[in-house]
Amino acid sequence: MVALSPELARWFAGRGWALHPHQQAMLDAAEAPATLLIAPTGGGKTLAGFLPTLAELGPAPAAGLHTLYISPLKALTADIRRNLRRPVEGAGLAIRIEDRTGDTPPAARRRQRADPPHILLTTPESLALLLSRDDASRIFAGLSRVIVDEIHALAESRRGDQLTLLLSRLQRLAPGMRRVGLSATVEDPPALARFLGAGTRILIADPGPDPDIAMLDTSAPPWAGGGGRHAIPEILAEIRAHRTTLIFHNTRAQAEIFFHHLWLANDEGLPIAIHHGSLARETREKVEAAMAEGTLRAVVATGSLDLGIDWGDVDLVIQVGAPKNVKRLVQRIGRANHRYNAPSKARLVPANRFEVVECLAALEAVRARDLDGEPRGPGPRDVVCQHVLLAASAGPFRADDLFAEITGAAPYTGLTRSEFDEILTFVATGGYALRAYDRWQRLKQTGPLWHLRDPRAAAAIRQNLGTIIDTELLKVRFRRGAAIGEVEEAFAASLTPGDTFLIGGQIVRYEGLNEMTVEVSRSPGRDPKIAVFSGTKFATSTQLSDRILALLHRPGWPDLPGHTAGWLALQREVSEMPSRDRLLLESFPHEGREYLCVYGFAGRNAQQTLGLLLTKRMEDQGLAPLGFVATDYATLIWGLDPVIDPAPLFDASTLRQDLDGWLDGNAVMKRTFRNVALVSGLIERQFQGRRKTGRQATFSSDILYDTLRRYDPGHLLLKITRDEAMRGLIDFGRIEEMLARTGGRLRLRRLDRVTPLAAPLLLEVGKVPISGLGRDRLAAAEAQRLMAAAGLDAAETGLGPATAEKAAGEASDSTADAAADKAADKTVDRAANKAANKA
């Protein structure tokens, strides 16, 4: 147990501040080797993590690095530096606090290595660079404490796997180092404690009052697609009624489109802004500064503002679109009223009809404090490959010592010595098929020590450290003007001069590509022809999917709006509700095609993979499938012949075999291999200080992938690629979980028309380009026709003609899944063709 210095205690008392119970508990546990603090957002958990540091350093500390703070966000390190300096400077403590990220000037980074501050705030990537230096043992020799903030966010990704390896290395350099983890949203505290380190003590603070959360009362949302545009009048009313409102979207594209329409509707000129990771750093910093000053009334944002930055004036959070994940929703809700024991306030805006159901399930989970989270398997081995290169860059090492260091990290405790030796051989020689090439001869053994064959290779290794694989981005800049942000390289390649697109809430006109920079000018037009970028689509979590299935079986649905309750009631009357213990399949004809709808509730990625596997099997059986579309809750397949006996399609014993056959040579595998090759160091992102383009990296990885498949099919990276593909883009585990929970029980309902629950998926299918000014009217007419075919007319659903047209316009604006796009290339939806021909 340690106590605050008199200077710091007086500073707290002078402001009338008293320590919260969990902050005092952290002081009491200061000597514990590892502590995980779980405290609500706004509960002062970051200060709690630093209090033992401030107490131990005192008013006049000795030179040297005492505490290392690790954050998942650069912006969070800057925010913590500002907040931590207040008590330090206010109490007159001679404690140096500095941050070290990619934005830190080179001169400051050199000074920090020569003369480290008492407290260093950094990210996993910058820590990796420091540990790759030959003077790392000197820098970290006196390290006493490591604080990992927002540890739950790191634990769910490769960055977390890398961090555990870095912590294990730090522990070897500083054996007395104590670890602290901080989080507000933890579904499984013991699992997160194991991630932090063996013997971690768990402290759980009072969770505080329940948040004020509800669905925003709006007009009926569209049937499919949608980005929340239908709710803009009601959202503007909420903005007027609050000091600062954060409006979260799940993708950057959705945020850009919504902000554009919100700005057009902002007749009062309220100060509003947009913030996401593809905007220029200067633009993001201006928005952050304006938020800190309280001069903005609303900010449209994505995950870039999810984590613990303290925006004091935010008193309302609006989540547009279903959150897909309860833990992410809780994190976002916590941005409002960011104070201890102050209830957060949030409103959810479903973007389409099914999301009304999902939002209700998510709200109930939040109220029940039932967080979700998928269990993490063993750490990926490509991260270990990179760690071996990092170790070699720092100096010679013994294989036994490095093996002990790696298996001391929680995700790698199960790594066998033979697996480690295979990794070491790959890093040293490239593996069997590549060992003849000098380029991959990187390590050499001299006696018991391994070291770099060429010490000059250390610089290249450092340039390529890190596990974040971004989509390749190009800068966007006004001609003879300022930078605006970044767009994906593939998107830029699709542009021709004169095309317009949205970025940073502005419509810009593409002028050309100059030295890998997209040059644009301001466009006077109001409607951009091309959306910004596709963004990432989250999959609904397993736990939230289970809650949705349970909700569908309630009698009457009194907590749902009338339009949605009526839709579900008609589904129950016409067919039946999907259930958790058997797989509902609906088969019906429509417009000369046969449809099969599979209600798996396995998440978007798994439902997409299921569509690929089922259509392959249908092709083998001569059922002539033409295409499919997948959402989080169902896969809709259309073709020429009906499915009479579905059992052979869902034979679990051969499903994985079919997947293996489909994967060989597939683009998904090549994309996954590229990421694995980049992380493991087989190919470089940076070469001689210049970043390769996405096309160059992809070209290199495709050649290597084909070479290894042909000459070395048992290569380590091919094995890692298969493992990562199965739990990543393909998400086959959730298909297996779906088949396990249903026990192979199938329920096929043959119907004579489209069912109410399947009807919105046909709107997804109908997203084909229709040129001309009548697009919205044609789309609206098609939406009404489909709903009528499913027995859902405007009177039953509360969807009047004007709302229907608006809803259908939103549906047509959304981006269809890649699989649906490919299917549309082969067969255009007949209904849309008819509408276009009439026009």
Secondary structure, 3 states (H helix, E strand, C coil): CCCCCHHHHHHHHHCCCCCCHHHHHHHHCCCCCEEEEECCCCCCHHHHHHHHHHHHHCCCCCCCCCEEEECCCHHHHHHHHHHHHHHHHHCCCCCCEEEECCCCCHHHHHHHHHCCCCEEEECHHHHHHHHCCCCHHHHHCCCCEEEECCHHHHHCCHHHHHHHHHHHHHHHHCCCCEEEEEECCCCCHHHHHHHHCCCCEEEECCCCCCCEEEECCCCCCCCCCCCCHHHHHHHHHHHHHCCEEEEECCCHHHHHHHHHHHHHHCCCCCCEEEECCCECHHHHHHHHHHHHHCCCCEEEECHHHCCCCCCCCEEEEEEECCCCCHHHHHHHHCCCCCCCCCCCEEEEECCCHHHHHHHHHHHHHHHCCCCCCCCCCCCCHHHHHHHHHHHHHHCCEEHHHHHHHHHCCHHHCCCCHHHHHHHHHHHHHCCHHHCCCHHHCCEEEECCEEEECCCCHHHHHHHCCCCCCCCCEEEEEECCCCEEEEEEHHHHHCCCCCCEEEECCEEEEEEEEECCEEEEEECCCCCCCECCCCCCCCCCCHHHHHHHHHHHCCCCCCCCCHHHHHHHHHHHHHCCCCCCCCEEEEEEEECCEEEEEEECCCCHHHHHHHHHHHHHHHHHCCCCEEEEEECCCCEEEEECCCCCCCHHHHCHHHHHHHHHHHHCCCHHHHHHHHHHHHHHCCCCCEECCEECCHHHHHHHHHHHHHHHHHHCCCCHHHHHHHHHHHHCCCCHHHHHHHHHHHCCCEEEEECCCCCCCCHHHHHHHCCCCCCCCCHHHHHHHHHHHHHHHCCCCHHHHCCCHHHHHHHHHHHHHCCCCHHHHHHHHHCCCHHHHHHHHHC
